[in-house]
Amino acid sequence: MQVSEMSKNAYLDAVNKIDDSLKSSEGRNFVVRNVSVVDARGIVPNAWILVKDGVILETGILDEDLALAINACGLRASDLSVVDGRGCFAAPGYIDLHAHGAWEHSFDDGAEGIAIARAYHMLHGTTRQVLSLITNPLDVMQENLRTVKRVMQTRPDVLGSHLEGPFLALSRKGAHDPNCLVDPTPERVEALLEAADGTLRQITLAPEREHGMEAIKRFVEAGVIPAVGHCDADYQTARAAFNSGSTLMTHMFNAMNGIHHRKPGPIPAALEDSRVTIELINDGFHVENPVLRMAFKAAAGRIAFVTDAMAATGCADGAYKLGALDVTVTGG
């Protein structure tokens, strides 16, 4: 059965197993054999992976090298359980900077919603995740930030929060509630920083909004990465945002003004600035392949694939919600 086709009972069982594995220290010393290891150096077939205390120590091919590695880390072969990889691929875990949920739950739905959505993404290879929180009334966003902070105390797979809003352009709001979009006044910025208490990793905002540049500088000062996105900024405003400390662009090409030969907008400003990491949703729908190729050539080494997955991810065909927007899943 495909993970995306699992019943509700099945995915709740997956949640429990993942929660148990995060809490337990048992079985953290083991060897995975008979796998093809995939990393930046290429593909190594028929390999082994040595894990101690939940951390990968070494990989290799030869049995004698495995014996030496086990001895060097102070273990004995009898201390280790052995997992047969059955010829599967073993790749580094994916870190998703931008996703909102899965399995009918969003990361705004409290600790239980986070656990369920994270289970889906964990089963698909996302071992670490920044939890994206959608635009809501400010007090709701504050409470959602506090919830993520509490969850992080027991879940090392949760890296912090990403606020997508409430400082977005009305004209590029996407699925965000227009009634909750506001300017990033100093009071609102401080309220969100206080609620997150050091766990806010990034925030998407439209730099052209009133107080936009001041907000970018304040977020940078607080250790938060401001991301340009959901905006209608002109080229000069985007450049000013990057010069003020923004080093990320949220899902480039989507929910922003496009490139025009006389009104270049924010995209060329991001492509030409080596300080800026660029999110792209490479799902075959949000951005066509020729545009992806163009982005890779223009910003080599600065592209971060994100899923921007919503609560309907992994669900059966039917009607769901994306924020306040009605969406229909058809054909998976």
C-alpha positions in Angstrom: 0.0 0.0 0.0 1.3 3.5 -0.9 1.8 5.8 2.1 -0.6 8.3 0.4 -3.3 5.7 0.3 -3.1 4.7 4.0 -6.3 4.7 6.1 -6.7 7.1 9.0 -6.1 4.2 11.5 -2.9 3.3 9.6 -1.5 6.7 9.7 -2.3 7.2 13.3 -0.4 4.0 13.9 2.5 5.5 12.0 2.3 8.6 14.2 2.6 6.5 17.3 5.6 4.5 16.0 7.4 7.6 15.0 6.7 9.3 18.4 8.0 6.2 20.2 11.2 6.2 18.1 11.8 9.9 18.9 11.4 9.3 22.6 13.3 6.0 22.9 17.0 5.5 23.0 16.8 1.8 22.4 18.0 0.3 19.1 20.0 3.4 18.2 23.2 1.4 17.6 22.8 -0.6 14.4 24.2 -1.5 11.0 22.3 -1.2 7.7 23.6 -3.6 5.1 22.8 -4.2 1.5 21.9 -0.7 0.5 22.9 1.7 -2.3 24.2 4.8 -0.5 23.4 8.0 -2.4 25.1 11.3 -1.5 26.9 14.2 -3.1 29.8 11.9 -4.1 27.5 9.6 -6.2 25.9 6.2 -5.7 27.7 3.3 -3.9 26.0 -0.1 -4.3 26.1 -3.0 -1.8 27.2 -0.6 1.0 26.8 -0.6 4.8 26.0 2.2 7.2 27.1 2.2 10.8 24.9 4.1 13.3 25.8 4.8 16.9 23.4 6.7 19.3 21.2 7.6 16.3 24.1 9.2 14.4 25.6 7.9 11.2 29.3 7.4 11.9 30.6 5.8 8.7 29.7 4.1 5.5 31.6 1.6 3.4 31.6 -1.5 1.3 34.2 -4.0 2.7 33.3 -6.2 5.8 36.8 -5.7 7.2 36.3 -1.9 7.1 33.0 -2.3 9.0 34.8 -4.4 11.6 37.4 -1.7 12.0 34.8 1.1 12.3 32.8 -0.8 14.9 36.0 -1.3 17.0 37.1 2.3 16.6 33.8 3.6 18.0 34.0 1.4 21.1 31.3 -1.0 20.1 31.2 -4.8 19.6 29.4 -6.5 16.7 27.2 -8.1 19.3 26.0 -4.7 20.5 24.5 -3.9 17.1 21.3 -4.9 15.5 21.5 -5.5 11.7 19.0 -4.1 9.2 18.7 -5.6 5.8 18.3 -2.8 3.3 17.1 -5.2 0.6 19.0 -3.3 -2.1 17.1 -0.1 -1.5 18.6 3.4 -1.8 19.7 5.2 1.4 20.0 9.0 1.0 20.4 11.9 3.3 17.2 13.0 5.0 15.4 15.9 3.3 15.1 19.2 5.2 12.0 21.0 4.1 12.0 24.8 4.7 8.4 25.4 3.6 5.5 23.1 4.2 2.1 23.5 6.0 0.9 20.0 6.7 -0.4 16.7 5.5 -2.9 13.9 6.2 -5.8 16.5 6.8 -3.8 18.4 9.4 -1.8 21.6 9.2 1.0 22.7 11.5 -1.4 25.3 12.8 -3.6 22.6 14.3 -1.8 22.2 17.6 0.6 19.5 18.9 -1.6 16.6 17.5 -1.8 18.2 14.1 2.0 18.6 14.0 2.5 15.0 15.0 0.2 13.7 12.3 1.5 15.9 9.5 5.1 15.3 10.5 4.5 11.5 10.4 3.5 11.8 6.7 6.6 13.8 5.8 8.9 11.6 7.9 7.7 8.6 6.0 8.5 10.3 2.7 12.1 11.1 3.8 11.8 14.5 5.3 13.7 13.9 8.5 13.8 17.6 9.6 11.3 20.4 9.0 10.7 24.0 9.5 6.9 24.3 10.2 5.2 26.8 8.1 2.3 28.7 9.7 -0.3 30.4 7.6 -1.8 33.9 8.1 -4.3 34.1 10.9 -5.4 36.8 13.4 -2.3 38.0 15.2 -3.2 36.4 18.6 -3.8 33.0 16.8 -0.4 33.2 15.1 1.2 34.0 18.5 -0.3 30.9 20.1 0.7 28.8 17.1 4.3 30.0 17.6 4.2 29.1 21.2 2.9 25.6 20.3 5.8 25.0 18.0 8.2 26.1 20.7 6.7 23.6 23.1 6.8 20.8 20.5 10.4 21.4 19.8 11.3 20.5 23.4 10.5 16.8 22.7 10.9 16.6 18.9 14.4 17.1 17.4 12.9 16.8 13.9 11.1 20.1 14.3 13.6 22.9 13.6 11.4 25.9 14.3 8.7 28.0 12.7 8.2 29.8 9.4 5.6 32.5 9.3 4.0 33.0 5.9 2.2 36.1 6.8 0.6 38.3 8.0 2.8 40.9 6.3 1.9 39.9 2.7 0.7 41.9 -0.3 -3.1 41.8 -0.8 -2.6 41.5 -4.6 -0.4 38.3 -4.1 -2.2 36.8 -1.1 -2.7 33.3 -2.6 -4.7 31.2 -0.1 -4.1 33.6 2.8 -7.0 35.4 4.5 -7.1 38.9 3.2 -8.8 40.1 6.4 -5.7 39.2 8.4 -3.1 40.8 6.2 -1.5 43.8 7.9 1.6 46.1 7.8 4.6 45.0 9.9 4.5 47.7 12.5 7.1 47.5 15.3 4.4 46.5 17.8 3.3 43.5 15.6 6.8 42.4 14.9 7.7 42.4 18.6 4.6 40.5 19.5 5.5 37.7 17.1 9.2 37.6 18.2 8.1 37.5 21.8 5.7 34.6 21.2 8.3 32.6 19.2 10.9 33.2 21.9 13.9 32.4 19.7 12.3 29.6 17.6 11.1 31.6 14.6 13.5 30.7 11.8 12.1 32.7 8.8 9.3 34.9 7.9 7.8 35.6 4.4 6.9 39.3 3.9 6.2 41.8 1.2 9.0 44.4 1.5 6.9 47.1 -0.2 4.4 47.2 2.7 4.7 50.2 5.1 7.4 49.5 7.7 8.7 46.7 5.5 12.4 47.6 5.6 12.3 48.4 9.3 10.8 45.0 9.9 13.4 43.2 7.8 16.2 44.8 9.8 14.5 44.0 13.1 14.0 40.3 12.2 17.6 40.0 11.1 18.6 41.6 14.4 16.6 38.9 16.2 18.2 36.0 14.3 15.3 35.5 11.9 15.7 35.1 8.2 13.3 37.5 6.3 12.1 36.1 3.0 10.8 38.2 0.1 7.6 36.6 -1.1 3.8 37.0 -1.7 4.8 40.5 -2.9 4.3 43.1 -5.6 7.7 44.7 -5.1 9.6 46.4 -7.9 13.2 45.7 -8.6 14.6 48.5 -6.5 12.5 47.6 -3.5 13.5 43.9 -3.7 17.2 45.0 -3.9 16.7 47.2 -0.9 15.2 44.3 1.0 18.2 42.1 0.2 20.6 44.8 1.2 18.7 45.2 4.5 19.3 41.6 5.3 16.7 39.4 3.6 18.6 36.3 2.3 15.7 34.1 1.1 13.0 34.2 -1.6 9.8 32.3 -0.9 8.8 30.0 -3.8 10.2 32.1 -6.6 7.8 32.7 -9.5 4.7 31.9 -7.4 2.7 34.6 -5.6 4.8 37.5 -6.9 5.0 39.8 -9.9 6.8 38.2 -12.8 9.6 39.4 -15.0 8.8 42.2 -17.5 11.5 43.7 -19.7 10.6 47.2 -18.4 9.5 46.2 -14.9 11.9 43.5 -13.8 10.4 43.1 -10.4 11.8 41.0 -7.5 12.9 37.9 -9.4 16.0 39.3 -11.2 17.0 41.0 -8.0 17.1 37.6 -6.3 18.8 35.8 -9.2 21.6 38.3 -9.4 22.3 38.5 -5.6 24.7 35.7 -4.5 23.5 36.2 -0.9 20.0 35.0 -1.6 18.8 31.4 -1.4 15.8 30.7 -3.7 12.9 28.4 -2.9 11.4 26.5 -5.8 8.4 24.2 -5.8 9.6 21.5 -8.2 6.4 19.5 -8.5 5.8 19.7 -12.3 2.9 22.1 -11.8 4.0 25.3 -10.0 7.0 25.9 -12.3 7.6 24.5 -15.7 10.8 22.7 -16.5 12.3 25.4 -18.9 11.9 28.0 -16.1 13.5 25.6 -13.6 16.5 25.2 -15.9 16.7 29.0 -16.3 16.7 29.4 -12.5 19.4 26.7 -12.0 21.7 28.4 -14.5 21.1 31.9 -13.0 21.5 30.8 -9.4 23.7 27.8 -9.3 24.1 26.4 -5.8 21.4 28.7 -4.3 18.2 26.7 -5.1 16.3 25.1 -2.2 13.5 22.7 -3.3 10.5 23.0 -1.0 7.2 21.1 -1.1 4.8 23.9 0.3 2.7 20.9 1.1 -0.8 21.6 2.4 -3.1 19.6 4.8 -4.6 17.7 1.8 -1.2 16.2 1.0 -1.4 12.4 1.2 -5.2 12.4 1.3 -7.8 10.6 -0.9 -9.6 12.6 -3.6 -12.1 15.0 -2.2 -12.8 18.5 -0.9 -10.3 20.1 1.6 -9.3 23.5 2.9 -6.1 25.5 2.3 -6.4 28.2 4.8 -9.8 29.8 3.9 -9.6 28.5 0.4 -11.6 25.5 -0.9 -9.5 23.0 -2.7 -10.3 19.7 -4.5 -7.9 16.8 -4.7 -8.3 14.8 -7.9 -6.2 11.9 -9.0 -4.0 12.1 -5.9 
